[in-house]
Amino acid sequence: MELLYPRLKQGWQYALKARRYGFLLCDNPISYKHIGNFFVLTYVLQGEMDHTYLGKSTHFVPGDYFFLDVGVERSYFGTPDLVVLNFMFYPEALDPSYKKQTSLSQIANSPTFRFNTQTLPLLNRHKLHDHDGSLLRHLEQIQLEIQEKKPGHHQMEQALIQQLVINLMRMDYTAQTEAHNDPLAQQLLQELDANYAGHITLKSIADKLGYSPEHLSREFKRIFNTNFTEYLQLLRLAKSCRLLLETDWAITQIAAAVGYNNVQFYHRVFKKYYQLTPLQYRKKKSSHQHRS
């Protein structure tokens, strides 16, 4: 049976809201900055593109995909033959109790899933790849259930979505577990967690642990798949996001609490990664939770 994915047209968002999950096949090579109030997994079927989010642009080819939390701004520019498959779902598609959740890491840490993830957002990687095609086959299975509408298809669709999310969580959890089993990784995480709000540098950690900065820089990239500066920046921002949502502290207090002595610099960095000021982020997330 040929799979018939919905294409971008007027009213598609209303269909998504009615079911709380759905697909969208896009062959537009340009997608300007936009924000969705749902989770989205975007899979490149054909062509190539440069995708931008969290202040970084990454090149994608067929088989590459990314996953984004609720409310994350993104954009992309692709080749004329670009075709991407988007699978979008609201948090409550997993379970009604998740209606107010805005990140998959919150759900992963819930009593139901109990993955005990790190403080950085789950799947906070700019690109992943479907090496054996299993992810695409799983997405096709969900669409087939939606399309055929056999008895019990709603329950089967929900089960397949939950399985999809668990597989994504397992992939990220496995990567974290492997890093945590590395003695050097454990030392680095301890140093970062204890000192992220202070004057911490790769050189200061290297001196303390007895490595050259050059060697530690290579090892850091190997373990965490990013450089020290970007990891520290994301860690501080993630900590500040939590404070923005869980406290009524002033922005200057939050900036200082996570290691930014210059509040203007904190504003610039925050907006670079989230395309919102800290105050806008607080209001937007609070408003989303209130509406939910």
N, C-alpha and C positions, 0 to 999 in steps of 0.2 A: 504494500500500500504506500502510495506516495505521500510524503509528509507535506502538509500545506501550512506553512508558518504565516501568521498575520504580518502584514507589512504596514509601514507607517502611513496612517490615514486619520482623518478626523474622527474622533470618538474612540480611538483605541485605548486611551487612558481610562475611560469609563468602563470598558470591558474588563480591564485589568482590576479595577477597584471592585467590580462585582464578584470576581472569583478570588481576588487577593493574590493571584500569581498568573504569569503568562509569558509568552514569547513575543519577540518583535524582530523580524528580519529586516536589516537595513543595508541598502546598497548605495547610500549617499556617502561620497568620499570625504565630506566635511561635516563635522559635528562641533558647533561652537560651544563655548562654556555653558554648562547647564547642570542642574542639581536635581536628583530624583529623591522622592520621599519613600523609597523602597530599596531593598537590597538588589544588586544587579551583578550578574555574571555575564561578561561579554567575551565571545569566542570568535576569533578570526577564521572564517571559512575560506576566503579567497582574497588575493591581493595583499598589500602591505599598508601599514599606517604608523604614524607617530602619535602616541597617546600621552597626554599630559595630565598629571594630577599630583598633588602634594609638592608642587613646584618643580617637578622633574619630568622630562620628556623621554619616552622609551619607545624603541622601534619594535613593531610587531610583524610577524609573518604567519602564514596559515598554521593552525595548531596552537598558537599562543592564545592566552586568555588572561583576564584579570577579574578580581572580585572586589566590589566596593560596598562599604557600609552605607546606611541611610544618611542622606544629606551631604555627601561628598561631591564637590564640584570636579568636573572633568571635561576634556575636549579632545578631539583627534582630527588629524588631517591624513587622508589616505590616497592611494593610487586610484585611478579611474575605475579599475575593476574590483575595488574593495567590496566585500560582502561580509558583514558581521552578524552573528546571532546573539541576541540579548535575551537572557532569562531573568525576569524580574519577579520579586515576590515581597510581600509585606511581612513584617515579623510575625504577625498572628497566623500566617499560613502554616507555620511550624506548630504553633500552639496558641490558643487565645490568651494565655497568660503572658505572652511575650509582646503584646500589643505596644507597650511603651518602650521597648528596647530599640536602640538605634545602632548598635554595633554587634557583630557576630561574636566578639570576644565576651560581651556581657552574657550572651546566650550560652556560650561554651562554658562559662564559669557558673552557670545556674545549677541548682540541685538536680535538674533532670540530666544534664550532660556531664557535669563535673570533670571538665578537662583541666582545670587549674592552669590556665594560660598565663603568660607573662603580661606585664603592664602595657607593653606596646600592642597596638591593635592587631587582632588575628589577621593573618594573610596580608600583613603590611608590606607586601612585596609588589614591585611595580609590574612584574610579568611572571607568568607561570606557563608551562608547556604540557600539552596532552600527548605524552610520548607514545602511548599505545592506542590512542583513540578511544579509550574506555569512557572518558568524560563525555565526549560527543555522543557515543552510543547511549549513555545514561540520559542525556538531554532528549535524544530522539525518542526514548522509551516514554518519557513524561509527555511529550507532544503527541505520541501515538495514543496514549490513554485519553488525553483531552479530545483528540480528533474522533476516535472511534466511539467513545461514550458507552462502553459496555457496562453491564450492571456492576456496581461497586467501584466505578472509575474514580469517583471523588476520593474514596478512601485509599485507593491505589496511588493516585496522584500525590496525596499528602505523604504517604509512606515513602514514595520515591524521592520527594523533595527532602524529607528528613534524612534519608540515606545519602543524598547528595551532600547535604550540609555536614553530616558526620564524616564523610570521606574527606571533605575539605579540612575539617577540624583535625582529623587524624594525620593528614599530610603535614599540617603546620605543627601539630604536637610532636610528631616524630622528629621533625627538624629541630625543634626546641630541645627534645630529650637528648638527641645526639650531641647538641652543643653543650648541654648541662653535664653530660658524661665526660666531656673533655676537661681535664683538671685546669688547664689554662683558661677555658671559658668560664669555669666557676669562679676563678680568681678575678677575672675581668668584670663579671656580673656583680660580684661582691663590692669591688672598688667603685663601680658606677652607681650602684644602688646606695652606697654609703656616702658618696661624695659628689653626686650629680649637681647639687645645688651650690657647690663651692667652686673654687678655682682649680679645676681638674683638667689635665692635658694628657695626651698620649705619652709625652716624655716623662711626666711625673709618675705615671703608672709604670712605664718601662724601667725607670730608675728604681722604683720600689720593688718590682718583681725581678730585677736583675737581667733585663733584656735590653738590647739596643732598640732605639725608637724605630729604626728601619725594619728590623725583624718583627717587632710587635705589630707594626702596621700591616705587614703581610699576613701575619697570623690572625689579626682582627678581621681582615677582609675575608680570609678563608672560613673563619668560624661563623661570622654574622652576615656575610654576603653584602656588606656595605662598609664604608670607611668610618673611622672613629668619630670624626666631626659630625657626620650626618646622623649616626646612631645617637650620639649625645644630644643633638638638636631634637630628634624625634622623641627621645626619652623625656627631655625637659618639657616639650610641648604636650606630650601625653599626660604627664603629671599635672601640667597647668590646666588641661581640659577637665580633668577630674575635679580640681579645685574650683573651676568656674561653675561646674554643675552641682557640686556637693556643698559649697560654702557660699556665704554672701560677702566674702572678702572683696576689697577694692582691687582693681586691676594692678595697681602698683604693688600691693601686698603679695599678690599671686606671682607677679613677675620676679620679685625678690626671693620668694620662697622656693622657686625652681631654678634660680641661678642667673637671672637677668637683672643686673644692677641698673641698666639703662632701659627704662620702660618704653621709650620710643623704638629702640632696637627690637625689643620683645614684640611690639606691635608689628613691625616690618616683617620679622621672621614668621610670626603667626599668620599674617595675611598671605605671605608667600606660599605657605603650605596648605592653608585652609580657605584661601580667597575670602576670608571674613576677618573682621577685627575681633579681638577677644570678647568685647561686649556684644557684638552682633552674634557671635557663636553662642554665648550664654542665652541671649534672648531667643535665638532660633531653636536651640535644643529644648529650652524650657517651654516654648510655645508648642513644639511638636508633642512633647509629653502631655501638655495640658489638653491639646485637641484629642489626643488618643484616649 
